Amino acid sequence: MAMRFPFTEDTLGKKLEAGTGLSVDCLTCRRHAILDIAELVKRLGPDQRCMHHDLINVLFCHECRAAGRDDRNLHFTNHAKTPDRRWTPCP
Ligand SMILES: [Zn+2]
């Protein structure tokens, strides 16, 4: 497999293929979550762009929306690898 430079995946499909991760911080309620890229691809499609200004249009903080607070005060962080996806050797 060719080496990839990190953080160049501009769509969810590319991120899924590259195995890179994305997390989100809600600056209103300080909630932090690791986004499930595979689930987002299912919901939004692989061609959904994943730059900040793209994601802010499709994602919001459910807790803040339920509470009537600013629900798009989000900060996204790219990760070289999905934090919860660990490489495990074959048995
Ligand atoms: Zn929130």
PDB file of the backbone (N, CA, C, O) and the ligand in Angstrom, with CONECT records:
HET     ZN  A 101       1
ATOM      1  N   MET A   1       0.849  -1.194   0.000  1.00  0.00           N
ATOM      2  CA  MET A   1       0.000   0.000   0.000  1.00  0.00           C
ATOM      3  C   MET A   1       0.889   1.251   0.000  1.00  0.00           C
ATOM      4  O   MET A   1       1.893   1.309   0.710  1.00  0.00           O
ATOM      5  N   ALA A   2       0.519   2.213  -0.778  1.00  0.00           N
ATOM      6  CA  ALA A   2       1.310   3.442  -0.858  1.00  0.00           C
ATOM      7  C   ALA A   2       1.183   4.246   0.433  1.00  0.00           C
ATOM      8  O   ALA A   2       0.161   4.217   1.119  1.00  0.00           O
ATOM      9  N   MET A   3       2.249   4.955   0.730  1.00  0.00           N
ATOM     10  CA  MET A   3       2.198   5.837   1.897  1.00  0.00           C
ATOM     11  C   MET A   3       1.256   6.999   1.590  1.00  0.00           C
ATOM     12  O   MET A   3       1.205   7.512   0.472  1.00  0.00           O
ATOM     13  N   ARG A   4       0.528   7.384   2.605  1.00  0.00           N
ATOM     14  CA  ARG A   4      -0.351   8.529   2.429  1.00  0.00           C
ATOM     15  C   ARG A   4       0.087   9.610   3.396  1.00  0.00           C
ATOM     16  O   ARG A   4       0.522   9.321   4.511  1.00  0.00           O
ATOM     17  N   PHE A   5      -0.030  10.847   2.966  1.00  0.00           N
ATOM     18  CA  PHE A   5       0.162  11.944   3.905  1.00  0.00           C
ATOM     19  C   PHE A   5      -1.122  12.103   4.698  1.00  0.00           C
ATOM     20  O   PHE A   5      -2.217  11.964   4.152  1.00  0.00           O
ATOM     21  N   PRO A   6      -0.992  12.391   5.974  1.00  0.00           N
ATOM     22  CA  PRO A   6      -2.202  12.531   6.798  1.00  0.00           C
ATOM     23  C   PRO A   6      -2.974  13.802   6.445  1.00  0.00           C
ATOM     24  O   PRO A   6      -2.413  14.757   5.908  1.00  0.00           O
ATOM     25  N   PHE A   7      -4.246  13.791   6.752  1.00  0.00           N
ATOM     26  CA  PHE A   7      -5.101  14.977   6.730  1.00  0.00           C
ATOM     27  C   PHE A   7      -5.333  15.526   5.335  1.00  0.00           C
ATOM     28  O   PHE A   7      -5.652  16.705   5.186  1.00  0.00           O
ATOM     29  N   THR A   8      -5.180  14.692   4.299  1.00  0.00           N
ATOM     30  CA  THR A   8      -5.465  15.181   2.962  1.00  0.00           C
ATOM     31  C   THR A   8      -6.802  14.644   2.468  1.00  0.00           C
ATOM     32  O   THR A   8      -7.208  14.947   1.346  1.00  0.00           O
ATOM     33  N   GLU A   9      -7.486  13.858   3.279  1.00  0.00           N
ATOM     34  CA  GLU A   9      -8.761  13.286   2.858  1.00  0.00           C
ATOM     35  C   GLU A   9      -9.839  14.346   2.995  1.00  0.00           C
ATOM     36  O   GLU A   9     -10.148  14.798   4.097  1.00  0.00           O
ATOM     37  N   ASP A  10     -10.405  14.733   1.865  1.00  0.00           N
ATOM     38  CA  ASP A  10     -11.385  15.813   1.905  1.00  0.00           C
ATOM     39  C   ASP A  10     -12.824  15.326   1.803  1.00  0.00           C
ATOM     40  O   ASP A  10     -13.758  16.128   1.817  1.00  0.00           O
ATOM     41  N   THR A  11     -13.002  14.000   1.700  1.00  0.00           N
ATOM     42  CA  THR A  11     -14.364  13.461   1.751  1.00  0.00           C
ATOM     43  C   THR A  11     -14.398  12.328   2.776  1.00  0.00           C
ATOM     44  O   THR A  11     -13.368  11.767   3.149  1.00  0.00           O
ATOM     45  N   LEU A  12     -15.610  12.011   3.217  1.00  0.00           N
ATOM     46  CA  LEU A  12     -15.771  10.936   4.202  1.00  0.00           C
ATOM     47  C   LEU A  12     -15.326   9.598   3.622  1.00  0.00           C
ATOM     48  O   LEU A  12     -14.735   8.784   4.331  1.00  0.00           O
ATOM     49  N   GLY A  13     -15.605   9.363   2.335  1.00  0.00           N
ATOM     50  CA  GLY A  13     -15.211   8.109   1.712  1.00  0.00           C
ATOM     51  C   GLY A  13     -13.696   7.941   1.706  1.00  0.00           C
ATOM     52  O   GLY A  13     -13.185   6.846   1.943  1.00  0.00           O
ATOM     53  N   LYS A  14     -12.977   9.037   1.433  1.00  0.00           N
ATOM     54  CA  LYS A  14     -11.514   8.973   1.440  1.00  0.00           C
ATOM     55  C   LYS A  14     -10.987   8.749   2.838  1.00  0.00           C
ATOM     56  O   LYS A  14     -10.006   8.033   3.034  1.00  0.00           O
ATOM     57  N   LYS A  15     -11.642   9.366   3.813  1.00  0.00           N
ATOM     58  CA  LYS A  15     -11.218   9.183   5.201  1.00  0.00           C
ATOM     59  C   LYS A  15     -11.414   7.729   5.630  1.00  0.00           C
ATOM     60  O   LYS A  15     -10.564   7.149   6.306  1.00  0.00           O
ATOM     61  N   LEU A  16     -12.532   7.158   5.233  1.00  0.00           N
ATOM     62  CA  LEU A  16     -12.817   5.771   5.599  1.00  0.00           C
ATOM     63  C   LEU A  16     -11.763   4.849   4.972  1.00  0.00           C
ATOM     64  O   LEU A  16     -11.247   3.936   5.617  1.00  0.00           O
ATOM     65  N   GLU A  17     -11.460   5.113   3.703  1.00  0.00           N
ATOM     66  CA  GLU A  17     -10.495   4.292   2.990  1.00  0.00           C
ATOM     67  C   GLU A  17      -9.111   4.419   3.620  1.00  0.00           C
ATOM     68  O   GLU A  17      -8.379   3.436   3.735  1.00  0.00           O
ATOM     69  N   ALA A  18      -8.763   5.632   4.024  1.00  0.00           N
ATOM     70  CA  ALA A  18      -7.433   5.872   4.599  1.00  0.00           C
ATOM     71  C   ALA A  18      -7.357   5.427   6.055  1.00  0.00           C
ATOM     72  O   ALA A  18      -6.267   5.291   6.611  1.00  0.00           O
ATOM     73  N   GLY A  19      -8.526   5.199   6.676  1.00  0.00           N
ATOM     74  CA  GLY A  19      -8.533   4.783   8.073  1.00  0.00           C
ATOM     75  C   GLY A  19      -8.227   5.914   9.040  1.00  0.00           C
ATOM     76  O   GLY A  19      -7.868   5.669  10.192  1.00  0.00           O
ATOM     77  N   THR A  20      -8.367   7.159   8.574  1.00  0.00           N
ATOM     78  CA  THR A  20      -8.113   8.272   9.472  1.00  0.00           C
ATOM     79  C   THR A  20      -9.375   8.606  10.255  1.00  0.00           C
ATOM     80  O   THR A  20     -10.485   8.257   9.851  1.00  0.00           O
ATOM     81  N   GLY A  21      -9.190   9.274  11.357  1.00  0.00           N
ATOM     82  CA  GLY A  21     -10.300   9.512  12.266  1.00  0.00           C
ATOM     83  C   GLY A  21     -10.656  10.981  12.382  1.00  0.00           C
ATOM     84  O   GLY A  21      -9.947  11.863  11.897  1.00  0.00           O
ATOM     85  N   LEU A  22     -11.770  11.207  13.037  1.00  0.00           N
ATOM     86  CA  LEU A  22     -12.271  12.562  13.211  1.00  0.00           C
ATOM     87  C   LEU A  22     -12.976  12.623  14.559  1.00  0.00           C
ATOM     88  O   LEU A  22     -13.787  11.758  14.892  1.00  0.00           O
ATOM     89  N   SER A  23     -12.657  13.646  15.318  1.00  0.00           N
ATOM     90  CA  SER A  23     -13.387  13.829  16.567  1.00  0.00           C
ATOM     91  C   SER A  23     -13.979  15.231  16.578  1.00  0.00           C
ATOM     92  O   SER A  23     -13.568  16.107  15.817  1.00  0.00           O
ATOM     93  N   VAL A  24     -14.939  15.417  17.445  1.00  0.00           N
ATOM     94  CA  VAL A  24     -15.633  16.697  17.511  1.00  0.00           C
ATOM     95  C   VAL A  24     -15.734  17.146  18.963  1.00  0.00           C
ATOM     96  O   VAL A  24     -16.004  16.349  19.862  1.00  0.00           O
ATOM     97  N   ASP A  25     -15.512  18.430  19.166  1.00  0.00           N
ATOM     98  CA  ASP A  25     -15.722  19.054  20.468  1.00  0.00           C
ATOM     99  C   ASP A  25     -16.849  20.058  20.322  1.00  0.00           C
ATOM    100  O   ASP A  25     -16.834  20.886  19.412  1.00  0.00           O
ATOM    101  N   CYS A  26     -17.824  19.989  21.211  1.00  0.00           N
ATOM    102  CA  CYS A  26     -18.849  21.017  21.266  1.00  0.00           C
ATOM    103  C   CYS A  26     -18.342  22.097  22.214  1.00  0.00           C
ATOM    104  O   CYS A  26     -18.150  21.849  23.404  1.00  0.00           O
ATOM    105  N   LEU A  27     -18.128  23.299  21.679  1.00  0.00           N
ATOM    106  CA  LEU A  27     -17.571  24.375  22.490  1.00  0.00           C
ATOM    107  C   LEU A  27     -18.631  25.001  23.390  1.00  0.00           C
ATOM    108  O   LEU A  27     -18.313  25.803  24.269  1.00  0.00           O
ATOM    109  N   THR A  28     -19.901  24.628  23.165  1.00  0.00           N
ATOM    110  CA  THR A  28     -20.972  25.124  24.027  1.00  0.00           C
ATOM    111  C   THR A  28     -21.062  24.306  25.304  1.00  0.00           C
ATOM    112  O   THR A  28     -21.065  24.864  26.401  1.00  0.00           O
ATOM    113  N   CYS A  29     -21.139  22.966  25.168  1.00  0.00           N
ATOM    114  CA  CYS A  29     -21.303  22.123  26.360  1.00  0.00           C
ATOM    115  C   CYS A  29     -20.050  21.333  26.694  1.00  0.00           C
ATOM    116  O   CYS A  29     -20.036  20.575  27.664  1.00  0.00           O
ATOM    117  N   ARG A  30     -18.983  21.504  25.891  1.00  0.00           N
ATOM    118  CA  ARG A  30     -17.693  20.862  26.150  1.00  0.00           C
ATOM    119  C   ARG A  30     -17.751  19.350  25.986  1.00  0.00           C
ATOM    120  O   ARG A  30     -16.894  18.638  26.509  1.00  0.00           O
ATOM    121  N   ARG A  31     -18.750  18.854  25.268  1.00  0.00           N
ATOM    122  CA  ARG A  31     -18.820  17.432  25.010  1.00  0.00           C
ATOM    123  C   ARG A  31     -17.805  17.090  23.929  1.00  0.00           C
ATOM    124  O   ARG A  31     -17.618  17.849  22.978  1.00  0.00           O
ATOM    125  N   HIS A  32     -17.159  15.957  24.079  1.00  0.00           N
ATOM    126  CA  HIS A  32     -16.164  15.495  23.122  1.00  0.00           C
ATOM    127  C   HIS A  32     -16.595  14.131  22.624  1.00  0.00           C
ATOM    128  O   HIS A  32     -16.972  13.267  23.416  1.00  0.00           O
ATOM    129  N   ALA A  33     -16.543  13.931  21.317  1.00  0.00           N
ATOM    130  CA  ALA A  33     -16.950  12.641  20.773  1.00  0.00           C
ATOM    131  C   ALA A  33     -16.045  12.249  19.620  1.00  0.00           C
ATOM    132  O   ALA A  33     -15.598  13.099  18.850  1.00  0.00           O
ATOM    133  N   ILE A  34     -15.782  10.963  19.509  1.00  0.00           N
ATOM    134  CA  ILE A  34     -15.094  10.416  18.349  1.00  0.00           C
ATOM    135  C   ILE A  34     -16.173  10.092  17.323  1.00  0.00           C
ATOM    136  O   ILE A  34     -17.122   9.370  17.626  1.00  0.00           O
ATOM    137  N   LEU A  35     -16.033  10.620  16.118  1.00  0.00           N
ATOM    138  CA  LEU A  35     -17.039  10.357  15.091  1.00  0.00           C
ATOM    139  C   LEU A  35     -16.780   8.996  14.447  1.00  0.00           C
ATOM    140  O   LEU A  35     -15.636   8.609  14.213  1.00  0.00           O
ATOM    141  N   ASP A  36     -17.859   8.290  14.171  1.00  0.00           N
ATOM    142  CA  ASP A  36     -17.783   6.990  13.504  1.00  0.00           C
ATOM    143  C   ASP A  36     -17.850   7.240  11.999  1.00  0.00           C
ATOM    144  O   ASP A  36     -18.927   7.465  11.446  1.00  0.00           O
ATOM    145  N   ILE A  37     -16.685   7.198  11.339  1.00  0.00           N
ATOM    146  CA  ILE A  37     -16.621   7.561   9.917  1.00  0.00           C
ATOM    147  C   ILE A  37     -17.499   6.623   9.080  1.00  0.00           C
ATOM    148  O   ILE A  37     -18.211   7.066   8.179  1.00  0.00           O
ATOM    149  N   ALA A  38     -17.439   5.319   9.390  1.00  0.00           N
ATOM    150  CA  ALA A  38     -18.229   4.350   8.623  1.00  0.00           C
ATOM    151  C   ALA A  38     -19.718   4.666   8.731  1.00  0.00           C
ATOM    152  O   ALA A  38     -20.453   4.563   7.749  1.00  0.00           O
ATOM    153  N   GLU A  39     -20.157   5.050   9.924  1.00  0.00           N
ATOM    154  CA  GLU A  39     -21.563   5.384  10.130  1.00  0.00           C
ATOM    155  C   GLU A  39     -21.927   6.671   9.379  1.00  0.00           C
ATOM    156  O   GLU A  39     -23.011   6.776   8.805  1.00  0.00           O
ATOM    157  N   LEU A  40     -21.018   7.639   9.387  1.00  0.00           N
ATOM    158  CA  LEU A  40     -21.275   8.894   8.669  1.00  0.00           C
ATOM    159  C   LEU A  40     -21.353   8.654   7.163  1.00  0.00           C
ATOM    160  O   LEU A  40     -22.165   9.268   6.472  1.00  0.00           O
ATOM    161  N   VAL A  41     -20.501   7.755   6.658  1.00  0.00           N
ATOM    162  CA  VAL A  41     -20.550   7.427   5.221  1.00  0.00           C
ATOM    163  C   VAL A  41     -21.905   6.817   4.887  1.00  0.00           C
ATOM    164  O   VAL A  41     -22.482   7.112   3.840  1.00  0.00           O
ATOM    165  N   LYS A  42     -22.417   5.957   5.786  1.00  0.00           N
ATOM    166  CA  LYS A  42     -23.733   5.353   5.557  1.00  0.00           C
ATOM    167  C   LYS A  42     -24.823   6.409   5.526  1.00  0.00           C
ATOM    168  O   LYS A  42     -25.737   6.354   4.703  1.00  0.00           O
ATOM    169  N   ARG A  43     -24.717   7.376   6.436  1.00  0.00           N
ATOM    170  CA  ARG A  43     -25.761   8.407   6.557  1.00  0.00           C
ATOM    171  C   ARG A  43     -25.649   9.467   5.480  1.00  0.00           C
ATOM    172  O   ARG A  43     -26.657   9.891   4.916  1.00  0.00           O
ATOM    173  N   LEU A  44     -24.422   9.900   5.189  1.00  0.00           N
ATOM    174  CA  LEU A  44     -24.226  11.103   4.363  1.00  0.00           C
ATOM    175  C   LEU A  44     -23.644  10.788   2.994  1.00  0.00           C
ATOM    176  O   LEU A  44     -23.649  11.644   2.109  1.00  0.00           O
ATOM    177  N   GLY A  45     -23.140   9.567   2.808  1.00  0.00           N
ATOM    178  CA  GLY A  45     -22.553   9.188   1.537  1.00  0.00           C
ATOM    179  C   GLY A  45     -21.055   9.450   1.515  1.00  0.00           C
ATOM    180  O   GLY A  45     -20.563  10.341   2.207  1.00  0.00           O
ATOM    181  N   PRO A  46     -20.321   8.658   0.706  1.00  0.00           N
ATOM    182  CA  PRO A  46     -18.857   8.766   0.670  1.00  0.00           C
ATOM    183  C   PRO A  46     -18.364  10.073   0.053  1.00  0.00           C
ATOM    184  O   PRO A  46     -17.214  10.456   0.264  1.00  0.00           O
ATOM    185  N   ASP A  47     -19.214  10.758  -0.704  1.00  0.00           N
ATOM    186  CA  ASP A  47     -18.781  11.997  -1.356  1.00  0.00           C
ATOM    187  C   ASP A  47     -19.008  13.235  -0.489  1.00  0.00           C
ATOM    188  O   ASP A  47     -18.667  14.350  -0.884  1.00  0.00           O
ATOM    189  N   GLN A  48     -19.589  13.029   0.699  1.00  0.00           N
ATOM    190  CA  GLN A  48     -19.753  14.161   1.622  1.00  0.00           C
ATOM    191  C   GLN A  48     -18.381  14.725   1.970  1.00  0.00           C
ATOM    192  O   GLN A  48     -17.521  14.005   2.476  1.00  0.00           O
ATOM    193  N   ARG A  49     -18.177  16.003   1.702  1.00  0.00           N
ATOM    194  CA  ARG A  49     -16.897  16.612   2.030  1.00  0.00           C
ATOM    195  C   ARG A  49     -16.784  16.776   3.542  1.00  0.00           C
ATOM    196  O   ARG A  49     -17.786  16.951   4.235  1.00  0.00           O
ATOM    197  N   CYS A  50     -15.561  16.717   4.041  1.00  0.00           N
ATOM    198  CA  CYS A  50     -15.399  16.679   5.497  1.00  0.00           C
ATOM    199  C   CYS A  50     -14.466  17.774   6.000  1.00  0.00           C
ATOM    200  O   CYS A  50     -13.799  17.602   7.020  1.00  0.00           O
ATOM    201  N   MET A  51     -14.417  18.888   5.298  1.00  0.00           N
ATOM    202  CA  MET A  51     -13.761  20.056   5.869  1.00  0.00           C
ATOM    203  C   MET A  51     -14.716  20.682   6.892  1.00  0.00           C
ATOM    204  O   MET A  51     -15.913  20.395   6.901  1.00  0.00           O
ATOM    205  N   HIS A  52     -14.165  21.533   7.744  1.00  0.00           N
ATOM    206  CA  HIS A  52     -14.976  22.091   8.829  1.00  0.00           C
ATOM    207  C   HIS A  52     -16.272  22.738   8.326  1.00  0.00           C
ATOM    208  O   HIS A  52     -17.349  22.508   8.877  1.00  0.00           O
ATOM    209  N   HIS A  53     -16.147  23.560   7.256  1.00  0.00           N
ATOM    210  CA  HIS A  53     -17.333  24.283   6.789  1.00  0.00           C
ATOM    211  C   HIS A  53     -18.351  23.351   6.135  1.00  0.00           C
ATOM    212  O   HIS A  53     -19.518  23.711   5.979  1.00  0.00           O
ATOM    213  N   ASP A  54     -17.899  22.136   5.750  1.00  0.00           N
ATOM    214  CA  ASP A  54     -18.840  21.149   5.217  1.00  0.00           C
ATOM    215  C   ASP A  54     -19.559  20.430   6.356  1.00  0.00           C
ATOM    216  O   ASP A  54     -20.777  20.256   6.342  1.00  0.00           O
ATOM    217  N   LEU A  55     -18.755  20.015   7.350  1.00  0.00           N
ATOM    218  CA  LEU A  55     -19.322  19.233   8.457  1.00  0.00           C
ATOM    219  C   LEU A  55     -20.283  20.063   9.304  1.00  0.00           C
ATOM    220  O   LEU A  55     -21.276  19.554   9.823  1.00  0.00           O
ATOM    221  N   ILE A  56     -19.969  21.346   9.432  1.00  0.00           N
ATOM    222  CA  ILE A  56     -20.808  22.188  10.298  1.00  0.00           C
ATOM    223  C   ILE A  56     -22.221  22.302   9.734  1.00  0.00           C
ATOM    224  O   ILE A  56     -23.168  22.617  10.454  1.00  0.00           O
ATOM    225  N   ASN A  57     -22.347  22.038   8.421  1.00  0.00           N
ATOM    226  CA  ASN A  57     -23.670  22.099   7.793  1.00  0.00           C
ATOM    227  C   ASN A  57     -24.499  20.849   8.035  1.00  0.00           C
ATOM    228  O   ASN A  57     -25.726  20.892   7.942  1.00  0.00           O
ATOM    229  N   VAL A  58     -23.849  19.742   8.344  1.00  0.00           N
ATOM    230  CA  VAL A  58     -24.581  18.476   8.440  1.00  0.00           C
ATOM    231  C   VAL A  58     -24.586  17.894   9.850  1.00  0.00           C
ATOM    232  O   VAL A  58     -25.367  16.988  10.141  1.00  0.00           O
ATOM    233  N   LEU A  59     -23.719  18.407  10.730  1.00  0.00           N
ATOM    234  CA  LEU A  59     -23.648  17.863  12.074  1.00  0.00           C
ATOM    235  C   LEU A  59     -24.002  18.945  13.088  1.00  0.00           C
ATOM    236  O   LEU A  59     -23.786  20.135  12.859  1.00  0.00           O
ATOM    237  N   PHE A  60     -24.543  18.502  14.199  1.00  0.00           N
ATOM    238  CA  PHE A  60     -24.824  19.434  15.289  1.00  0.00           C
ATOM    239  C   PHE A  60     -24.746  18.667  16.587  1.00  0.00           C
ATOM    240  O   PHE A  60     -24.730  17.436  16.588  1.00  0.00           O
ATOM    241  N   CYS A  61     -24.696  19.394  17.703  1.00  0.00           N
ATOM    242  CA  CYS A  61     -24.643  18.753  19.018  1.00  0.00           C
ATOM    243  C   CYS A  61     -26.071  18.467  19.476  1.00  0.00           C
ATOM    244  O   CYS A  61     -26.856  19.384  19.717  1.00  0.00           O
ATOM    245  N   HIS A  62     -26.390  17.178  19.589  1.00  0.00           N
ATOM    246  CA  HIS A  62     -27.758  16.785  19.942  1.00  0.00           C
ATOM    247  C   HIS A  62     -28.155  17.311  21.320  1.00  0.00           C
ATOM    248  O   HIS A  62     -29.290  17.736  21.535  1.00  0.00           O
ATOM    249  N   GLU A  63     -27.193  17.274  22.251  1.00  0.00           N
ATOM    250  CA  GLU A  63     -27.511  17.709  23.618  1.00  0.00           C
ATOM    251  C   GLU A  63     -27.855  19.196  23.659  1.00  0.00           C
ATOM    252  O   GLU A  63     -28.796  19.617  24.333  1.00  0.00           O
ATOM    253  N   CYS A  64     -27.065  19.981  22.918  1.00  0.00           N
ATOM    254  CA  CYS A  64     -27.318  21.425  22.923  1.00  0.00           C
ATOM    255  C   CYS A  64     -28.614  21.754  22.174  1.00  0.00           C
ATOM    256  O   CYS A  64     -29.348  22.661  22.565  1.00  0.00           O
ATOM    257  N   ARG A  65     -28.889  21.013  21.097  1.00  0.00           N
ATOM    258  CA  ARG A  65     -30.148  21.243  20.378  1.00  0.00           C
ATOM    259  C   ARG A  65     -31.332  20.957  21.296  1.00  0.00           C
ATOM    260  O   ARG A  65     -32.300  21.717  21.338  1.00  0.00           O
ATOM    261  N   ALA A  66     -31.241  19.848  22.029  1.00  0.00           N
ATOM    262  CA  ALA A  66     -32.327  19.473  22.938  1.00  0.00           C
ATOM    263  C   ALA A  66     -32.504  20.519  24.027  1.00  0.00           C
ATOM    264  O   ALA A  66     -33.614  20.745  24.509  1.00  0.00           O
ATOM    265  N   ALA A  67     -31.389  21.162  24.416  1.00  0.00           N
ATOM    266  CA  ALA A  67     -31.446  22.142  25.499  1.00  0.00           C
ATOM    267  C   ALA A  67     -31.703  23.557  24.988  1.00  0.00           C
ATOM    268  O   ALA A  67     -31.805  24.496  25.778  1.00  0.00           O
ATOM    269  N   GLY A  68     -31.809  23.713  23.645  1.00  0.00           N
ATOM    270  CA  GLY A  68     -32.068  25.025  23.082  1.00  0.00           C
ATOM    271  C   GLY A  68     -30.850  25.934  23.051  1.00  0.00           C
ATOM    272  O   GLY A  68     -30.977  27.153  22.928  1.00  0.00           O
ATOM    273  N   ARG A  69     -29.634  25.317  23.166  1.00  0.00           N
ATOM    274  CA  ARG A  69     -28.410  26.119  23.105  1.00  0.00           C
ATOM    275  C   ARG A  69     -27.864  26.126  21.671  1.00  0.00           C
ATOM    276  O   ARG A  69     -28.383  25.433  20.796  1.00  0.00           O
ATOM    277  N   ASP A  70     -26.802  26.925  21.443  1.00  0.00           N
ATOM    278  CA  ASP A  70     -26.129  26.939  20.141  1.00  0.00           C
ATOM    279  C   ASP A  70     -25.597  25.532  19.877  1.00  0.00           C
ATOM    280  O   ASP A  70     -24.714  25.052  20.589  1.00  0.00           O
ATOM    281  N   ASP A  71     -26.143  24.869  18.843  1.00  0.00           N
ATOM    282  CA  ASP A  71     -25.812  23.461  18.620  1.00  0.00           C
ATOM    283  C   ASP A  71     -24.812  23.261  17.487  1.00  0.00           C
ATOM    284  O   ASP A  71     -24.511  22.123  17.125  1.00  0.00           O
ATOM    285  N   ARG A  72     -24.292  24.350  16.922  1.00  0.00           N
ATOM    286  CA  ARG A  72     -23.275  24.191  15.873  1.00  0.00           C
ATOM    287  C   ARG A  72     -21.988  24.929  16.214  1.00  0.00           C
ATOM    288  O   ARG A  72     -21.265  25.401  15.338  1.00  0.00           O
ATOM    289  N   ASN A  73     -21.730  25.011  17.495  1.00  0.00           N
ATOM    290  CA  ASN A  73     -20.489  25.628  17.973  1.00  0.00           C
ATOM    291  C   ASN A  73     -19.451  24.521  18.123  1.00  0.00           C
ATOM    292  O   ASN A  73     -18.967  24.233  19.218  1.00  0.00           O
ATOM    293  N   LEU A  74     -19.124  23.907  16.976  1.00  0.00           N
ATOM    294  CA  LEU A  74     -18.339  22.671  16.990  1.00  0.00           C
ATOM    295  C   LEU A  74     -16.923  22.904  16.501  1.00  0.00           C
ATOM    296  O   LEU A  74     -16.664  23.761  15.655  1.00  0.00           O
ATOM    297  N   HIS A  75     -16.027  22.128  17.049  1.00  0.00           N
ATOM    298  CA  HIS A  75     -14.634  22.147  16.598  1.00  0.00           C
ATOM    299  C   HIS A  75     -14.257  20.722  16.209  1.00  0.00           C
ATOM    300  O   HIS A  75     -14.382  19.802  17.018  1.00  0.00           O
ATOM    301  N   PHE A  76     -13.798  20.537  14.972  1.00  0.00           N
ATOM    302  CA  PHE A  76     -13.451  19.203  14.482  1.00  0.00           C
ATOM    303  C   PHE A  76     -11.940  19.009  14.506  1.00  0.00           C
ATOM    304  O   PHE A  76     -11.184  19.935  14.211  1.00  0.00           O
ATOM    305  N   THR A  77     -11.508  17.816  14.853  1.00  0.00           N
ATOM    306  CA  THR A  77     -10.082  17.493  14.884  1.00  0.00           C
ATOM    307  C   THR A  77      -9.837  16.238  14.065  1.00  0.00           C
ATOM    308  O   THR A  77     -10.469  15.206  14.289  1.00  0.00           O
ATOM    309  N   ASN A  78      -8.924  16.332  13.123  1.00  0.00           N
ATOM    310  CA  ASN A  78      -8.541  15.161  12.342  1.00  0.00           C
ATOM    311  C   ASN A  78      -7.490  14.354  13.090  1.00  0.00           C
ATOM    312  O   ASN A  78      -6.628  14.911  13.770  1.00  0.00           O
ATOM    313  N   HIS A  79      -7.574  13.040  12.956  1.00  0.00           N
ATOM    314  CA  HIS A  79      -6.591  12.157  13.579  1.00  0.00           C
ATOM    315  C   HIS A  79      -5.961  11.295  12.493  1.00  0.00           C
ATOM    316  O   HIS A  79      -6.614  10.913  11.523  1.00  0.00           O
ATOM    317  N   ALA A  80      -4.674  10.998  12.679  1.00  0.00           N
ATOM    318  CA  ALA A  80      -3.970  10.177  11.695  1.00  0.00           C
ATOM    319  C   ALA A  80      -4.624   8.808  11.589  1.00  0.00           C
ATOM    320  O   ALA A  80      -4.694   8.223  10.508  1.00  0.00           O
ATOM    321  N   LYS A  81      -5.100   8.307  12.715  1.00  0.00           N
ATOM    322  CA  LYS A  81      -5.805   7.021  12.719  1.00  0.00           C
ATOM    323  C   LYS A  81      -7.022   7.169  13.612  1.00  0.00           C
ATOM    324  O   LYS A  81      -7.006   7.943  14.569  1.00  0.00           O
ATOM    325  N   THR A  82      -8.073   6.431  13.302  1.00  0.00           N
ATOM    326  CA  THR A  82      -9.235   6.414  14.170  1.00  0.00           C
ATOM    327  C   THR A  82      -8.787   5.933  15.548  1.00  0.00           C
ATOM    328  O   THR A  82      -8.271   4.823  15.673  1.00  0.00           O
ATOM    329  N   PRO A  83      -8.975   6.753  16.583  1.00  0.00           N
ATOM    330  CA  PRO A  83      -8.417   6.407  17.897  1.00  0.00           C
ATOM    331  C   PRO A  83      -8.881   5.061  18.429  1.00  0.00           C
ATOM    332  O   PRO A  83      -8.120   4.379  19.116  1.00  0.00           O
ATOM    333  N   ASP A  84     -10.099   4.668  18.130  1.00  0.00           N
ATOM    334  CA  ASP A  84     -10.580   3.413  18.719  1.00  0.00           C
ATOM    335  C   ASP A  84     -10.319   2.215  17.806  1.00  0.00           C
ATOM    336  O   ASP A  84     -10.673   1.084  18.138  1.00  0.00           O
ATOM    337  N   ARG A  85      -9.695   2.471  16.652  1.00  0.00           N
ATOM    338  CA  ARG A  85      -9.395   1.348  15.778  1.00  0.00           C
ATOM    339  C   ARG A  85      -7.947   0.944  15.982  1.00  0.00           C
ATOM    340  O   ARG A  85      -7.038   1.634  15.521  1.00  0.00           O
ATOM    341  N   ARG A  86      -7.730  -0.141  16.654  1.00  0.00           N
ATOM    342  CA  ARG A  86      -6.365  -0.575  16.960  1.00  0.00           C
ATOM    343  C   ARG A  86      -6.000  -1.737  16.058  1.00  0.00           C
ATOM    344  O   ARG A  86      -6.817  -2.606  15.756  1.00  0.00           O
ATOM    345  N   TRP A  87      -4.781  -1.724  15.651  1.00  0.00           N
ATOM    346  CA  TRP A  87      -4.285  -2.822  14.832  1.00  0.00           C
ATOM    347  C   TRP A  87      -4.138  -4.059  15.705  1.00  0.00           C
ATOM    348  O   TRP A  87      -3.481  -4.023  16.745  1.00  0.00           O
ATOM    349  N   THR A  88      -4.746  -5.139  15.278  1.00  0.00           N
ATOM    350  CA  THR A  88      -4.602  -6.387  16.042  1.00  0.00           C
ATOM    351  C   THR A  88      -4.056  -7.469  15.124  1.00  0.00           C
ATOM    352  O   THR A  88      -4.536  -7.630  14.002  1.00  0.00           O
ATOM    353  N   PRO A  89      -3.072  -8.200  15.583  1.00  0.00           N
ATOM    354  CA  PRO A  89      -2.491  -9.264  14.745  1.00  0.00           C
ATOM    355  C   PRO A  89      -3.460 -10.410  14.553  1.00  0.00           C
ATOM    356  O   PRO A  89      -4.303 -10.669  15.412  1.00  0.00           O
ATOM    357  N   CYS A  90      -3.346 -11.090  13.441  1.00  0.00           N
ATOM    358  CA  CYS A  90      -4.165 -12.276  13.219  1.00  0.00           C
ATOM    359  C   CYS A  90      -3.748 -13.352  14.194  1.00  0.00           C
ATOM    360  O   CYS A  90      -2.564 -13.464  14.512  1.00  0.00           O
ATOM    361  N   PRO A  91      -4.688 -14.149  14.680  1.00  0.00           N
ATOM    362  CA  PRO A  91      -4.343 -15.201  15.641  1.00  0.00           C
ATOM    363  C   PRO A  91      -3.484 -16.295  14.997  1.00  0.00           C
ATOM    364  O   PRO A  91      -3.106 -17.256  15.667  1.00  0.00           O
TER     365      PRO A  91
HETATM  366 ZN    ZN A 101     -23.155  20.716  22.985  1.00  0.00          ZN2+
END
